[in-house]
Amino acid sequence: VLHIYRRQGLGTLLLSAAEQWGIKNGCKTIEVTGQMQNREACRFYESSGMEITLLQNALHVWI
């Protein structure tokens, strides 16, 4: 969610919609990939009931 729209419940609505879509389509788990440096996103996911199960470093090269 763009910074200017944060703290308005949009992320929660998006995550809830994704969860409902997954349930409707038979998904058993939801996996989110994020960046450890993005502490705000990590806190959001954890406050939404998710837990960190894997930490790894990744190198991204944009071409």
mmCIF file of the N, C-alpha and C atoms, coordinates in Angstrom:
data_MODEL
# 
_entry.id   MODEL 
# 
loop_
_atom_site.group_PDB 
_atom_site.id 
_atom_site.type_symbol 
_atom_site.label_atom_id 
_atom_site.label_alt_id 
_atom_site.label_comp_id 
_atom_site.label_asym_id 
_atom_site.label_entity_id 
_atom_site.label_seq_id 
_atom_site.pdbx_PDB_ins_code 
_atom_site.Cartn_x 
_atom_site.Cartn_y 
_atom_site.Cartn_z 
_atom_site.occupancy 
_atom_site.B_iso_or_equiv 
_atom_site.pdbx_formal_charge 
_atom_site.auth_seq_id 
_atom_site.auth_comp_id 
_atom_site.auth_asym_id 
_atom_site.auth_atom_id 
_atom_site.pdbx_PDB_model_num 
ATOM 1   N N  . VAL A 1 1  ? 0.863   -1.172  0.000   1.00 0.00 ? 1  VAL A N  1 
ATOM 2   C CA . VAL A 1 1  ? 0.000   0.000   0.000   1.00 0.00 ? 1  VAL A CA 1 
ATOM 3   C C  . VAL A 1 1  ? 0.905   1.229   0.000   1.00 0.00 ? 1  VAL A C  1 
ATOM 4   N N  . LEU A 1 2  ? 0.608   2.157   -0.878  1.00 0.00 ? 2  LEU A N  1 
ATOM 5   C CA . LEU A 1 2  ? 1.390   3.386   -0.928  1.00 0.00 ? 2  LEU A CA 1 
ATOM 6   C C  . LEU A 1 2  ? 1.389   4.083   0.423   1.00 0.00 ? 2  LEU A C  1 
ATOM 7   N N  . HIS A 1 3  ? 2.514   4.697   0.745   1.00 0.00 ? 3  HIS A N  1 
ATOM 8   C CA . HIS A 1 3  ? 2.692   5.331   2.053   1.00 0.00 ? 3  HIS A CA 1 
ATOM 9   C C  . HIS A 1 3  ? 1.546   6.289   2.413   1.00 0.00 ? 3  HIS A C  1 
ATOM 10  N N  . ILE A 1 4  ? 1.084   7.084   1.459   1.00 0.00 ? 4  ILE A N  1 
ATOM 11  C CA . ILE A 1 4  ? 0.034   8.071   1.767   1.00 0.00 ? 4  ILE A CA 1 
ATOM 12  C C  . ILE A 1 4  ? -1.309  7.429   2.104   1.00 0.00 ? 4  ILE A C  1 
ATOM 13  N N  . TYR A 1 5  ? -1.471  6.146   1.766   1.00 0.00 ? 5  TYR A N  1 
ATOM 14  C CA . TYR A 1 5  ? -2.736  5.457   2.045   1.00 0.00 ? 5  TYR A CA 1 
ATOM 15  C C  . TYR A 1 5  ? -2.631  4.471   3.209   1.00 0.00 ? 5  TYR A C  1 
ATOM 16  N N  . ARG A 1 6  ? -1.478  4.404   3.849   1.00 0.00 ? 6  ARG A N  1 
ATOM 17  C CA . ARG A 1 6  ? -1.299  3.466   4.957   1.00 0.00 ? 6  ARG A CA 1 
ATOM 18  C C  . ARG A 1 6  ? -2.050  3.927   6.199   1.00 0.00 ? 6  ARG A C  1 
ATOM 19  N N  . ARG A 1 7  ? -2.251  2.979   7.114   1.00 0.00 ? 7  ARG A N  1 
ATOM 20  C CA . ARG A 1 7  ? -2.930  3.223   8.396   1.00 0.00 ? 7  ARG A CA 1 
ATOM 21  C C  . ARG A 1 7  ? -4.400  3.578   8.210   1.00 0.00 ? 7  ARG A C  1 
ATOM 22  N N  . GLN A 1 8  ? -4.990  3.115   7.088   1.00 0.00 ? 8  GLN A N  1 
ATOM 23  C CA . GLN A 1 8  ? -6.403  3.369   6.820   1.00 0.00 ? 8  GLN A CA 1 
ATOM 24  C C  . GLN A 1 8  ? -7.196  2.070   6.673   1.00 0.00 ? 8  GLN A C  1 
ATOM 25  N N  . GLY A 1 9  ? -6.540  0.942   6.927   1.00 0.00 ? 9  GLY A N  1 
ATOM 26  C CA . GLY A 1 9  ? -7.223  -0.343  6.849   1.00 0.00 ? 9  GLY A CA 1 
ATOM 27  C C  . GLY A 1 9  ? -7.188  -1.006  5.482   1.00 0.00 ? 9  GLY A C  1 
ATOM 28  N N  . LEU A 1 10 ? -6.514  -0.391  4.517   1.00 0.00 ? 10 LEU A N  1 
ATOM 29  C CA . LEU A 1 10 ? -6.496  -0.963  3.168   1.00 0.00 ? 10 LEU A CA 1 
ATOM 30  C C  . LEU A 1 10 ? -5.718  -2.274  3.106   1.00 0.00 ? 10 LEU A C  1 
ATOM 31  N N  . GLY A 1 11 ? -4.582  -2.332  3.781   1.00 0.00 ? 11 GLY A N  1 
ATOM 32  C CA . GLY A 1 11 ? -3.803  -3.569  3.806   1.00 0.00 ? 11 GLY A CA 1 
ATOM 33  C C  . GLY A 1 11 ? -4.591  -4.705  4.432   1.00 0.00 ? 11 GLY A C  1 
ATOM 34  N N  . THR A 1 12 ? -5.296  -4.403  5.499   1.00 0.00 ? 12 THR A N  1 
ATOM 35  C CA . THR A 1 12 ? -6.128  -5.406  6.164   1.00 0.00 ? 12 THR A CA 1 
ATOM 36  C C  . THR A 1 12 ? -7.231  -5.893  5.234   1.00 0.00 ? 12 THR A C  1 
ATOM 37  N N  . LEU A 1 13 ? -7.854  -4.972  4.506   1.00 0.00 ? 13 LEU A N  1 
ATOM 38  C CA . LEU A 1 13 ? -8.892  -5.359  3.543   1.00 0.00 ? 13 LEU A CA 1 
ATOM 39  C C  . LEU A 1 13 ? -8.324  -6.229  2.430   1.00 0.00 ? 13 LEU A C  1 
ATOM 40  N N  . LEU A 1 14 ? -7.155  -5.852  1.910   1.00 0.00 ? 14 LEU A N  1 
ATOM 41  C CA . LEU A 1 14 ? -6.526  -6.634  0.842   1.00 0.00 ? 14 LEU A CA 1 
ATOM 42  C C  . LEU A 1 14 ? -6.143  -8.026  1.328   1.00 0.00 ? 14 LEU A C  1 
ATOM 43  N N  . LEU A 1 15 ? -5.547  -8.106  2.513   1.00 0.00 ? 15 LEU A N  1 
ATOM 44  C CA . LEU A 1 15 ? -5.155  -9.399  3.062   1.00 0.00 ? 15 LEU A CA 1 
ATOM 45  C C  . LEU A 1 15 ? -6.376  -10.264 3.335   1.00 0.00 ? 15 LEU A C  1 
ATOM 46  N N  . SER A 1 16 ? -7.429  -9.668  3.855   1.00 0.00 ? 16 SER A N  1 
ATOM 47  C CA . SER A 1 16 ? -8.667  -10.400 4.116   1.00 0.00 ? 16 SER A CA 1 
ATOM 48  C C  . SER A 1 16 ? -9.275  -10.929 2.821   1.00 0.00 ? 16 SER A C  1 
ATOM 49  N N  . ALA A 1 17 ? -9.270  -10.108 1.781   1.00 0.00 ? 17 ALA A N  1 
ATOM 50  C CA . ALA A 1 17 ? -9.801  -10.544 0.483   1.00 0.00 ? 17 ALA A CA 1 
ATOM 51  C C  . ALA A 1 17 ? -8.974  -11.703 -0.067  1.00 0.00 ? 17 ALA A C  1 
ATOM 52  N N  . ALA A 1 18 ? -7.652  -11.631 0.091   1.00 0.00 ? 18 ALA A N  1 
ATOM 53  C CA . ALA A 1 18 ? -6.789  -12.719 -0.377  1.00 0.00 ? 18 ALA A CA 1 
ATOM 54  C C  . ALA A 1 18 ? -7.065  -13.997 0.410   1.00 0.00 ? 18 ALA A C  1 
ATOM 55  N N  . GLU A 1 19 ? -7.246  -13.872 1.721   1.00 0.00 ? 19 GLU A N  1 
ATOM 56  C CA . GLU A 1 19 ? -7.560  -15.035 2.550   1.00 0.00 ? 19 GLU A CA 1 
ATOM 57  C C  . GLU A 1 19 ? -8.888  -15.656 2.139   1.00 0.00 ? 19 GLU A C  1 
ATOM 58  N N  . GLN A 1 20 ? -9.906  -14.837 1.926   1.00 0.00 ? 20 GLN A N  1 
ATOM 59  C CA . GLN A 1 20 ? -11.218 -15.350 1.523   1.00 0.00 ? 20 GLN A CA 1 
ATOM 60  C C  . GLN A 1 20 ? -11.152 -16.028 0.164   1.00 0.00 ? 20 GLN A C  1 
ATOM 61  N N  . TRP A 1 21 ? -10.388 -15.445 -0.762  1.00 0.00 ? 21 TRP A N  1 
ATOM 62  C CA . TRP A 1 21 ? -10.218 -16.057 -2.082  1.00 0.00 ? 21 TRP A CA 1 
ATOM 63  C C  . TRP A 1 21 ? -9.555  -17.419 -1.925  1.00 0.00 ? 21 TRP A C  1 
ATOM 64  N N  . GLY A 1 22 ? -8.525  -17.483 -1.069  1.00 0.00 ? 22 GLY A N  1 
ATOM 65  C CA . GLY A 1 22 ? -7.829  -18.745 -0.844  1.00 0.00 ? 22 GLY A CA 1 
ATOM 66  C C  . GLY A 1 22 ? -8.737  -19.803 -0.253  1.00 0.00 ? 22 GLY A C  1 
ATOM 67  N N  . ILE A 1 23 ? -9.517  -19.438 0.745   1.00 0.00 ? 23 ILE A N  1 
ATOM 68  C CA . ILE A 1 23 ? -10.458 -20.378 1.355   1.00 0.00 ? 23 ILE A CA 1 
ATOM 69  C C  . ILE A 1 23 ? -11.449 -20.883 0.317   1.00 0.00 ? 23 ILE A C  1 
ATOM 70  N N  . LYS A 1 24 ? -11.984 -19.965 -0.465  1.00 0.00 ? 24 LYS A N  1 
ATOM 71  C CA . LYS A 1 24 ? -12.965 -20.321 -1.491  1.00 0.00 ? 24 LYS A CA 1 
ATOM 72  C C  . LYS A 1 24 ? -12.377 -21.275 -2.525  1.00 0.00 ? 24 LYS A C  1 
ATOM 73  N N  . ASN A 1 25 ? -11.082 -21.164 -2.770  1.00 0.00 ? 25 ASN A N  1 
ATOM 74  C CA . ASN A 1 25 ? -10.422 -21.965 -3.790  1.00 0.00 ? 25 ASN A CA 1 
ATOM 75  C C  . ASN A 1 25 ? -9.613  -23.128 -3.225  1.00 0.00 ? 25 ASN A C  1 
ATOM 76  N N  . GLY A 1 26 ? -9.856  -23.473 -1.964  1.00 0.00 ? 26 GLY A N  1 
ATOM 77  C CA . GLY A 1 26 ? -9.275  -24.670 -1.377  1.00 0.00 ? 26 GLY A CA 1 
ATOM 78  C C  . GLY A 1 26 ? -7.843  -24.553 -0.879  1.00 0.00 ? 26 GLY A C  1 
ATOM 79  N N  . CYS A 1 27 ? -7.337  -23.354 -0.725  1.00 0.00 ? 27 CYS A N  1 
ATOM 80  C CA . CYS A 1 27 ? -5.972  -23.181 -0.215  1.00 0.00 ? 27 CYS A CA 1 
ATOM 81  C C  . CYS A 1 27 ? -5.923  -23.531 1.269   1.00 0.00 ? 27 CYS A C  1 
ATOM 82  N N  . LYS A 1 28 ? -4.860  -24.165 1.674   1.00 0.00 ? 28 LYS A N  1 
ATOM 83  C CA . LYS A 1 28 ? -4.685  -24.549 3.078   1.00 0.00 ? 28 LYS A CA 1 
ATOM 84  C C  . LYS A 1 28 ? -3.745  -23.603 3.822   1.00 0.00 ? 28 LYS A C  1 
ATOM 85  N N  . THR A 1 29 ? -2.862  -22.928 3.102   1.00 0.00 ? 29 THR A N  1 
ATOM 86  C CA . THR A 1 29 ? -1.920  -22.000 3.725   1.00 0.00 ? 29 THR A CA 1 
ATOM 87  C C  . THR A 1 29 ? -1.774  -20.756 2.855   1.00 0.00 ? 29 THR A C  1 
ATOM 88  N N  . ILE A 1 30 ? -1.295  -19.708 3.487   1.00 0.00 ? 30 ILE A N  1 
ATOM 89  C CA . ILE A 1 30 ? -0.961  -18.471 2.784   1.00 0.00 ? 30 ILE A CA 1 
ATOM 90  C C  . ILE A 1 30 ? 0.499   -18.182 3.077   1.00 0.00 ? 30 ILE A C  1 
ATOM 91  N N  . GLU A 1 31 ? 1.255   -17.881 2.049   1.00 0.00 ? 31 GLU A N  1 
ATOM 92  C CA . GLU A 1 31 ? 2.671   -17.558 2.207   1.00 0.00 ? 31 GLU A CA 1 
ATOM 93  C C  . GLU A 1 31 ? 2.920   -16.152 1.691   1.00 0.00 ? 31 GLU A C  1 
ATOM 94  N N  . VAL A 1 32 ? 3.605   -15.370 2.481   1.00 0.00 ? 32 VAL A N  1 
ATOM 95  C CA . VAL A 1 32 ? 3.951   -14.003 2.101   1.00 0.00 ? 32 VAL A CA 1 
ATOM 96  C C  . VAL A 1 32 ? 5.469   -13.908 2.059   1.00 0.00 ? 32 VAL A C  1 
ATOM 97  N N  . THR A 1 33 ? 5.987   -13.344 1.005   1.00 0.00 ? 33 THR A N  1 
ATOM 98  C CA . THR A 1 33 ? 7.419   -13.094 0.898   1.00 0.00 ? 33 THR A CA 1 
ATOM 99  C C  . THR A 1 33 ? 7.645   -11.597 1.027   1.00 0.00 ? 33 THR A C  1 
ATOM 100 N N  . GLY A 1 34 ? 8.509   -11.219 1.928   1.00 0.00 ? 34 GLY A N  1 
ATOM 101 C CA . GLY A 1 34 ? 8.788   -9.803  2.141   1.00 0.00 ? 34 GLY A CA 1 
ATOM 102 C C  . GLY A 1 34 ? 10.260  -9.587  2.415   1.00 0.00 ? 34 GLY A C  1 
ATOM 103 N N  . GLN A 1 35 ? 10.599  -8.370  2.716   1.00 0.00 ? 35 GLN A N  1 
ATOM 104 C CA . GLN A 1 35 ? 11.977  -8.019  3.027   1.00 0.00 ? 35 GLN A CA 1 
ATOM 105 C C  . GLN A 1 35 ? 12.116  -7.773  4.519   1.00 0.00 ? 35 GLN A C  1 
ATOM 106 N N  . MET A 1 36 ? 13.142  -8.386  5.121   1.00 0.00 ? 36 MET A N  1 
ATOM 107 C CA . MET A 1 36 ? 13.359  -8.235  6.559   1.00 0.00 ? 36 MET A CA 1 
ATOM 108 C C  . MET A 1 36 ? 13.554  -6.773  6.942   1.00 0.00 ? 36 MET A C  1 
ATOM 109 N N  . GLN A 1 37 ? 14.116  -5.983  6.044   1.00 0.00 ? 37 GLN A N  1 
ATOM 110 C CA . GLN A 1 37 ? 14.362  -4.575  6.333   1.00 0.00 ? 37 GLN A CA 1 
ATOM 111 C C  . GLN A 1 37 ? 13.069  -3.775  6.396   1.00 0.00 ? 37 GLN A C  1 
ATOM 112 N N  . ASN A 1 38 ? 12.002  -4.298  5.827   1.00 0.00 ? 38 ASN A N  1 
ATOM 113 C CA . ASN A 1 38 ? 10.718  -3.606  5.828   1.00 0.00 ? 38 ASN A CA 1 
ATOM 114 C C  . ASN A 1 38 ? 9.980   -3.960  7.120   1.00 0.00 ? 38 ASN A C  1 
ATOM 115 N N  . ARG A 1 39 ? 10.443  -3.366  8.199   1.00 0.00 ? 39 ARG A N  1 
ATOM 116 C CA . ARG A 1 39 ? 9.910   -3.682  9.530   1.00 0.00 ? 39 ARG A CA 1 
ATOM 117 C C  . ARG A 1 39 ? 8.411   -3.401  9.636   1.00 0.00 ? 39 ARG A C  1 
ATOM 118 N N  . GLU A 1 40 ? 7.957   -2.338  8.989   1.00 0.00 ? 40 GLU A N  1 
ATOM 119 C CA . GLU A 1 40 ? 6.533   -1.986  9.057   1.00 0.00 ? 40 GLU A CA 1 
ATOM 120 C C  . GLU A 1 40 ? 5.672   -3.101  8.463   1.00 0.00 ? 40 GLU A C  1 
ATOM 121 N N  . ALA A 1 41 ? 6.096   -3.645  7.324   1.00 0.00 ? 41 ALA A N  1 
ATOM 122 C CA . ALA A 1 41 ? 5.346   -4.737  6.697   1.00 0.00 ? 41 ALA A CA 1 
ATOM 123 C C  . ALA A 1 41 ? 5.398   -5.990  7.566   1.00 0.00 ? 41 ALA A C  1 
ATOM 124 N N  . CYS A 1 42 ? 6.571   -6.287  8.122   1.00 0.00 ? 42 CYS A N  1 
ATOM 125 C CA . CYS A 1 42 ? 6.690   -7.462  8.991   1.00 0.00 ? 42 CYS A CA 1 
ATOM 126 C C  . CYS A 1 42 ? 5.758   -7.348  10.191  1.00 0.00 ? 42 CYS A C  1 
ATOM 127 N N  . ARG A 1 43 ? 5.713   -6.175  10.809  1.00 0.00 ? 43 ARG A N  1 
ATOM 128 C CA . ARG A 1 43 ? 4.807   -5.965  11.951  1.00 0.00 ? 43 ARG A CA 1 
ATOM 129 C C  . ARG A 1 43 ? 3.350   -6.132  11.523  1.00 0.00 ? 43 ARG A C  1 
ATOM 130 N N  . PHE A 1 44 ? 3.016   -5.623  10.330  1.00 0.00 ? 44 PHE A N  1 
ATOM 131 C CA . PHE A 1 44 ? 1.647   -5.756  9.828   1.00 0.00 ? 44 PHE A CA 1 
ATOM 132 C C  . PHE A 1 44 ? 1.276   -7.229  9.674   1.00 0.00 ? 44 PHE A C  1 
ATOM 133 N N  . TYR A 1 45 ? 2.138   -8.006  9.017   1.00 0.00 ? 45 TYR A N  1 
ATOM 134 C CA . TYR A 1 45 ? 1.831   -9.423  8.814   1.00 0.00 ? 45 TYR A CA 1 
ATOM 135 C C  . TYR A 1 45 ? 1.709   -10.152 10.148  1.00 0.00 ? 45 TYR A C  1 
ATOM 136 N N  . GLU A 1 46 ? 2.612   -9.875  11.077  1.00 0.00 ? 46 GLU A N  1 
ATOM 137 C CA . GLU A 1 46 ? 2.546   -10.536 12.383  1.00 0.00 ? 46 GLU A CA 1 
ATOM 138 C C  . GLU A 1 46 ? 1.294   -10.123 13.148  1.00 0.00 ? 46 GLU A C  1 
ATOM 139 N N  . SER A 1 47 ? 0.911   -8.860  13.070  1.00 0.00 ? 47 SER A N  1 
ATOM 140 C CA . SER A 1 47 ? -0.303  -8.415  13.767  1.00 0.00 ? 47 SER A CA 1 
ATOM 141 C C  . SER A 1 47 ? -1.561  -8.988  13.123  1.00 0.00 ? 47 SER A C  1 
ATOM 142 N N  . SER A 1 48 ? -1.414  -9.488  11.890  1.00 0.00 ? 48 SER A N  1 
ATOM 143 C CA . SER A 1 48 ? -2.535  -10.114 11.188  1.00 0.00 ? 48 SER A CA 1 
ATOM 144 C C  . SER A 1 48 ? -2.608  -11.608 11.461  1.00 0.00 ? 48 SER A C  1 
ATOM 145 N N  . GLY A 1 49 ? -1.742  -12.102 12.357  1.00 0.00 ? 49 GLY A N  1 
ATOM 146 C CA . GLY A 1 49 ? -1.787  -13.505 12.744  1.00 0.00 ? 49 GLY A CA 1 
ATOM 147 C C  . GLY A 1 49 ? -0.795  -14.395 12.024  1.00 0.00 ? 49 GLY A C  1 
ATOM 148 N N  . MET A 1 50 ? 0.038   -13.823 11.171  1.00 0.00 ? 50 MET A N  1 
ATOM 149 C CA . MET A 1 50 ? 1.039   -14.618 10.461  1.00 0.00 ? 50 MET A CA 1 
ATOM 150 C C  . MET A 1 50 ? 2.280   -14.740 11.324  1.00 0.00 ? 50 MET A C  1 
ATOM 151 N N  . GLU A 1 51 ? 3.098   -15.748 11.016  1.00 0.00 ? 51 GLU A N  1 
ATOM 152 C CA . GLU A 1 51 ? 4.331   -15.930 11.757  1.00 0.00 ? 51 GLU A CA 1 
ATOM 153 C C  . GLU A 1 51 ? 5.488   -16.126 10.787  1.00 0.00 ? 51 GLU A C  1 
ATOM 154 N N  . ILE A 1 52 ? 6.658   -15.677 11.207  1.00 0.00 ? 52 ILE A N  1 
ATOM 155 C CA . ILE A 1 52 ? 7.861   -15.848 10.392  1.00 0.00 ? 52 ILE A CA 1 
ATOM 156 C C  . ILE A 1 52 ? 8.301   -17.295 10.508  1.00 0.00 ? 52 ILE A C  1 
ATOM 157 N N  . THR A 1 53 ? 8.450   -17.961 9.356   1.00 0.00 ? 53 THR A N  1 
ATOM 158 C CA . THR A 1 53 ? 8.874   -19.359 9.353   1.00 0.00 ? 53 THR A CA 1 
ATOM 159 C C  . THR A 1 53 ? 10.210  -19.555 8.662   1.00 0.00 ? 53 THR A C  1 
ATOM 160 N N  . LEU A 1 54 ? 10.667  -18.555 7.910   1.00 0.00 ? 54 LEU A N  1 
ATOM 161 C CA . LEU A 1 54 ? 11.925  -18.684 7.183   1.00 0.00 ? 54 LEU A CA 1 
ATOM 162 C C  . LEU A 1 54 ? 12.513  -17.302 6.957   1.00 0.00 ? 54 LEU A C  1 
ATOM 163 N N  . LEU A 1 55 ? 13.796  -17.170 7.240   1.00 0.00 ? 55 LEU A N  1 
ATOM 164 C CA . LEU A 1 55 ? 14.530  -15.950 6.924   1.00 0.00 ? 55 LEU A CA 1 
ATOM 165 C C  . LEU A 1 55 ? 15.656  -16.329 5.974   1.00 0.00 ? 55 LEU A C  1 
ATOM 166 N N  . GLN A 1 56 ? 15.786  -15.593 4.895   1.00 0.00 ? 56 GLN A N  1 
ATOM 167 C CA . GLN A 1 56 ? 16.879  -15.857 3.973   1.00 0.00 ? 56 GLN A CA 1 
ATOM 168 C C  . GLN A 1 56 ? 17.245  -14.570 3.253   1.00 0.00 ? 56 GLN A C  1 
ATOM 169 N N  . ASN A 1 57 ? 18.491  -14.498 2.833   1.00 0.00 ? 57 ASN A N  1 
ATOM 170 C CA . ASN A 1 57 ? 18.949  -13.351 2.067   1.00 0.00 ? 57 ASN A CA 1 
ATOM 171 C C  . ASN A 1 57 ? 18.749  -13.637 0.591   1.00 0.00 ? 57 ASN A C  1 
ATOM 172 N N  . ALA A 1 58 ? 18.348  -12.622 -0.136  1.00 0.00 ? 58 ALA A N  1 
ATOM 173 C CA . ALA A 1 58 ? 18.148  -12.771 -1.577  1.00 0.00 ? 58 ALA A CA 1 
ATOM 174 C C  . ALA A 1 58 ? 18.795  -11.590 -2.278  1.00 0.00 ? 58 ALA A C  1 
ATOM 175 N N  . LEU A 1 59 ? 19.331  -11.849 -3.425  1.00 0.00 ? 59 LEU A N  1 
ATOM 176 C CA . LEU A 1 59 ? 19.932  -10.802 -4.238  1.00 0.00 ? 59 LEU A CA 1 
ATOM 177 C C  . LEU A 1 59 ? 19.041  -10.585 -5.445  1.00 0.00 ? 59 LEU A C  1 
ATOM 178 N N  . HIS A 1 60 ? 18.589  -9.363  -5.613  1.00 0.00 ? 60 HIS A N  1 
ATOM 179 C CA . HIS A 1 60 ? 17.743  -9.024  -6.747  1.00 0.00 ? 60 HIS A CA 1 
ATOM 180 C C  . HIS A 1 60 ? 18.546  -8.166  -7.707  1.00 0.00 ? 60 HIS A C  1 
ATOM 181 N N  . VAL A 1 61 ? 18.512  -8.509  -8.966  1.00 0.00 ? 61 VAL A N  1 
ATOM 182 C CA . VAL A 1 61 ? 19.171  -7.718  -9.993  1.00 0.00 ? 61 VAL A CA 1 
ATOM 183 C C  . VAL A 1 61 ? 18.103  -7.272  -10.975 1.00 0.00 ? 61 VAL A C  1 
ATOM 184 N N  . TRP A 1 62 ? 17.895  -5.977  -11.062 1.00 0.00 ? 62 TRP A N  1 
ATOM 185 C CA . TRP A 1 62 ? 16.896  -5.428  -11.964 1.00 0.00 ? 62 TRP A CA 1 
ATOM 186 C C  . TRP A 1 62 ? 17.565  -5.082  -13.283 1.00 0.00 ? 62 TRP A C  1 
ATOM 187 N N  . ILE A 1 63 ? 17.046  -5.630  -14.367 1.00 0.00 ? 63 ILE A N  1 
ATOM 188 C CA . ILE A 1 63 ? 17.628  -5.332  -15.687 1.00 0.00 ? 63 ILE A CA 1 
ATOM 189 C C  . ILE A 1 63 ? 16.592  -4.739  -16.608 1.00 0.00 ? 63 ILE A C  1 
# 
